């Protein structure tokens, strides 16, 4: 399986580094509760949850 985190820094208007850090901390904490053996895709949202700024994907390794 492959875990891919794709954050579009250009889609983050204010403090891209801070927002990317917040997103990574959130999902790092969530990984222990996720089924990493099944394919999945989730939207990554900005801190106000009004815009998608990327995706996190679990895919079968090719």
OpenMM code with the backbone's topology and positions (N, CA, C; nanometers):
from openmm import Vec3, app, unit

residues = "UNK UNK UNK UNK UNK UNK UNK UNK UNK UNK UNK UNK UNK UNK UNK UNK UNK UNK UNK UNK UNK UNK UNK UNK UNK UNK UNK UNK UNK UNK UNK UNK UNK UNK UNK UNK UNK UNK UNK UNK UNK UNK UNK UNK UNK UNK UNK UNK UNK UNK UNK UNK UNK UNK UNK UNK UNK UNK UNK UNK UNK UNK".split()
positions = [
    Vec3(0.0850, -0.1176, 0.0000),
    Vec3(0.0000, 0.0000, 0.0000),
    Vec3(0.0900, 0.1246, 0.0000),
    Vec3(0.0329, 0.2311, -0.0505),
    Vec3(0.1066, 0.3569, -0.0609),
    Vec3(0.0218, 0.4692, -0.0008),
    Vec3(0.0826, 0.5527, 0.0816),
    Vec3(0.0165, 0.6689, 0.1413),
    Vec3(0.0729, 0.7928, 0.0732),
    Vec3(-0.0163, 0.8731, 0.0149),
    Vec3(0.0247, 0.9946, -0.0546),
    Vec3(-0.0507, 1.1133, 0.0035),
    Vec3(0.0222, 1.2152, 0.0431),
    Vec3(-0.0369, 1.3394, 0.0913),
    Vec3(0.0010, 1.4482, -0.0077),
    Vec3(-0.0995, 1.5126, -0.0661),
    Vec3(-0.0771, 1.6158, -0.1675),
    Vec3(-0.1429, 1.7446, -0.1191),
    Vec3(-0.0614, 1.8437, -0.0863),
    Vec3(-0.1118, 1.9732, -0.0390),
    Vec3(-0.0744, 2.0791, -0.1419),
    Vec3(-0.1736, 2.1508, -0.1924),
    Vec3(-0.1512, 2.2588, -0.2885),
    Vec3(-0.1251, 2.3875, -0.2106),
    Vec3(0.0013, 2.4196, -0.1921),
    Vec3(0.0373, 2.5380, -0.1130),
    Vec3(-0.0145, 2.6668, -0.1755),
    Vec3(-0.0297, 2.6684, -0.3075),
    Vec3(-0.0835, 2.7871, -0.3745),
    Vec3(-0.2316, 2.8083, -0.3430),
    Vec3(-0.3003, 2.7040, -0.2960),
    Vec3(-0.4427, 2.7156, -0.2624),
    Vec3(-0.4637, 2.7693, -0.1208),
    Vec3(-0.3543, 2.7883, -0.0474),
    Vec3(-0.3616, 2.8374, 0.0902),
    Vec3(-0.3215, 2.9846, 0.0903),
    Vec3(-0.4187, 3.0723, 0.1137),
    Vec3(-0.3952, 3.2161, 0.1040),
    Vec3(-0.3047, 3.2691, 0.2153),
    Vec3(-0.3349, 3.2341, 0.3384),
    Vec3(-0.2610, 3.2873, 0.4532),
    Vec3(-0.1782, 3.1779, 0.5185),
    Vec3(-0.0497, 3.2017, 0.5385),
    Vec3(0.0405, 3.1143, 0.6132),
    Vec3(0.0425, 2.9704, 0.5613),
    Vec3(0.0877, 2.9484, 0.4388),
    Vec3(0.0923, 2.8129, 0.3841),
    Vec3(0.1704, 2.7144, 0.4716),
    Vec3(0.2817, 2.7573, 0.5304),
    Vec3(0.3610, 2.6675, 0.6146),
    Vec3(0.2828, 2.6272, 0.7402),
    Vec3(0.2167, 2.7230, 0.8012),
    Vec3(0.1371, 2.6934, 0.9208),
    Vec3(0.0206, 2.6012, 0.8910),
    Vec3(-0.0491, 2.6264, 0.7802),
    Vec3(-0.1627, 2.5423, 0.7401),
    Vec3(-0.1165, 2.4012, 0.7061),
    Vec3(-0.0060, 2.3898, 0.6318),
    Vec3(0.0457, 2.2572, 0.5964),
    Vec3(0.0854, 2.1814, 0.7233),
    Vec3(0.1465, 2.2493, 0.8181),
    Vec3(0.1818, 2.1862, 0.9451),
    Vec3(0.0599, 2.1380, 1.0208),
    Vec3(-0.0461, 2.2184, 1.0231),
    Vec3(-0.1698, 2.1795, 1.0917),
    Vec3(-0.2296, 2.0555, 1.0261),
    Vec3(-0.2333, 2.0550, 0.8928),
    Vec3(-0.2884, 1.9404, 0.8197),
    Vec3(-0.2070, 1.8145, 0.8492),
    Vec3(-0.0748, 1.8253, 0.8431),
    Vec3(0.0099, 1.7084, 0.8680),
    Vec3(-0.0042, 1.6572, 1.0112),
    Vec3(-0.0116, 1.7459, 1.1094),
    Vec3(-0.0304, 1.7027, 1.2484),
    Vec3(-0.1634, 1.6308, 1.2665),
    Vec3(-0.2695, 1.6849, 1.2060),
    Vec3(-0.4018, 1.6223, 1.2180),
    Vec3(-0.3993, 1.4804, 1.1619),
    Vec3(-0.3504, 1.4658, 1.0403),
    Vec3(-0.3538, 1.3344, 0.9755),
    Vec3(-0.2530, 1.2391, 1.0361),
    Vec3(-0.1418, 1.2876, 1.0877),
    Vec3(-0.0467, 1.2003, 1.1575),
    Vec3(-0.1147, 1.1374, 1.2789),
    Vec3(-0.1941, 1.2153, 1.3487),
    Vec3(-0.2674, 1.1627, 1.4636),
    Vec3(-0.3785, 1.0673, 1.4243),
    Vec3(-0.4381, 1.0892, 1.3086),
    Vec3(-0.5497, 1.0062, 1.2632),
    Vec3(-0.5053, 0.8721, 1.2055),
    Vec3(-0.3805, 0.8616, 1.1631),
    Vec3(-0.3344, 0.7393, 1.0964),
    Vec3(-0.3525, 0.6145, 1.1815),
    Vec3(-0.3336, 0.6253, 1.3115),
    Vec3(-0.3461, 0.5067, 1.3972),
    Vec3(-0.4900, 0.4552, 1.4034),
    Vec3(-0.5863, 0.5364, 1.3632),
    Vec3(-0.7270, 0.4971, 1.3654),
    Vec3(-0.7782, 0.4568, 1.2276),
    Vec3(-0.6924, 0.4644, 1.1267),
    Vec3(-0.7340, 0.4346, 0.9900),
    Vec3(-0.6961, 0.2924, 0.9513),
    Vec3(-0.7760, 0.2333, 0.8619),
    Vec3(-0.7447, 0.1037, 0.8040),
    Vec3(-0.6488, 0.1282, 0.6878),
    Vec3(-0.5214, 0.1004, 0.7091),
    Vec3(-0.4211, 0.1272, 0.6075),
    Vec3(-0.4086, 0.0133, 0.5063),
    Vec3(-0.4955, -0.0870, 0.5171),
    Vec3(-0.4922, -0.1978, 0.4224),
    Vec3(-0.5998, -0.1837, 0.3147),
    Vec3(-0.6807, -0.0800, 0.3234),
    Vec3(-0.7878, -0.0570, 0.2263),
    Vec3(-0.7652, 0.0753, 0.1542),
    Vec3(-0.7913, 0.0769, 0.0246),
    Vec3(-0.7767, 0.2015, -0.0508),
    Vec3(-0.8788, 0.3042, -0.0013),
    Vec3(-0.8350, 0.4290, 0.0040),
    Vec3(-0.9224, 0.5379, 0.0494),
    Vec3(-0.8670, 0.6704, -0.0007),
    Vec3(-0.9543, 0.7698, -0.0047),
    Vec3(-0.9130, 0.9054, -0.0406),
    Vec3(-0.9948, 1.0034, 0.0421),
    Vec3(-0.9269, 1.1036, 0.0977),
    Vec3(-0.9930, 1.2046, 0.1801),
    Vec3(-0.9464, 1.3433, 0.1352),
    Vec3(-1.0376, 1.4373, 0.1374),
    Vec3(-1.0042, 1.5761, 0.1056),
    Vec3(-0.9296, 1.6384, 0.2228),
    Vec3(-0.8319, 1.7215, 0.1924),
    Vec3(-0.7627, 1.8013, 0.2931),
    Vec3(-0.8189, 1.9421, 0.2845),
    Vec3(-0.8678, 1.9909, 0.3968),
    Vec3(-0.9346, 2.1208, 0.4003),
    Vec3(-0.8481, 2.2241, 0.4708),
    Vec3(-0.8709, 2.3503, 0.4369),
    Vec3(-0.8026, 2.4582, 0.5097),
    Vec3(-0.8605, 2.4670, 0.6508),
    Vec3(-0.8029, 2.5518, 0.7343),
    Vec3(-0.8435, 2.5560, 0.8756),
    Vec3(-0.9848, 2.6079, 0.8974),
    Vec3(-1.0406, 2.6787, 0.8015),
    Vec3(-1.1792, 2.7250, 0.8157),
    Vec3(-1.2771, 2.6295, 0.7466),
    Vec3(-1.2266, 2.5226, 0.6913),
    Vec3(-1.3061, 2.4176, 0.6263),
    Vec3(-1.3968, 2.4713, 0.5163),
    Vec3(-1.3514, 2.5746, 0.4464),
    Vec3(-1.4323, 2.6272, 0.3368),
    Vec3(-1.3662, 2.6067, 0.2003),
    Vec3(-1.2467, 2.5421, 0.2001),
    Vec3(-1.1796, 2.5164, 0.0727),
    Vec3(-1.0939, 2.3907, 0.0827),
    Vec3(-1.1024, 2.3081, -0.0201),
    Vec3(-1.0169, 2.1907, -0.0287),
    Vec3(-0.8792, 2.2355, -0.0772),
    Vec3(-0.7747, 2.1910, -0.0077),
    Vec3(-0.6393, 2.2314, -0.0433),
    Vec3(-0.5505, 2.1123, -0.0786),
    Vec3(-0.6092, 1.9944, -0.0868),
    Vec3(-0.5308, 1.8774, -0.1235),
    Vec3(-0.6054, 1.7491, -0.0947),
    Vec3(-0.5306, 1.6381, -0.1009),
    Vec3(-0.5882, 1.5063, -0.0752),
    Vec3(-0.4877, 1.4189, -0.0012),
    Vec3(-0.5420, 1.3227, 0.0705),
    Vec3(-0.4614, 1.2145, 0.1268),
    Vec3(-0.5192, 1.0869, 0.0683),
    Vec3(-0.4312, 1.0007, 0.0156),
    Vec3(-0.4765, 0.8795, -0.0517),
    Vec3(-0.4002, 0.7582, 0.0010),
    Vec3(-0.4733, 0.6486, 0.0140),
    Vec3(-0.4135, 0.5188, 0.0399),
    Vec3(-0.4475, 0.4358, -0.0824),
    Vec3(-0.3440, 0.3901, -0.1524),
    Vec3(-0.3640, 0.3153, -0.2759),
    Vec3(-0.2801, 0.1884, -0.2733),
    Vec3(-0.3224, 0.0939, -0.3568),
    Vec3(-0.2428, -0.0278, -0.3741),
    Vec3(-0.1154, 0.0124, -0.4467),
    Vec3(-0.0033, -0.0331, -0.3960),
    Vec3(0.1245, 0.0026, -0.4583),
    Vec3(0.1360, -0.0623, -0.5944),
    Vec3(0.1843, 0.0126, -0.6925),
    Vec3(0.1963, -0.0378, -0.8285),
    Vec3(0.3394, -0.0465, -0.8706),
] * unit.nanometer
topology = app.Topology()
chain = topology.addChain("A")
for resn in residues:
    res = topology.addResidue(resn, chain)
    for name in ("N", "CA", "C"):
        topology.addAtom(name, app.Element.getBySymbol(name[0]), res)
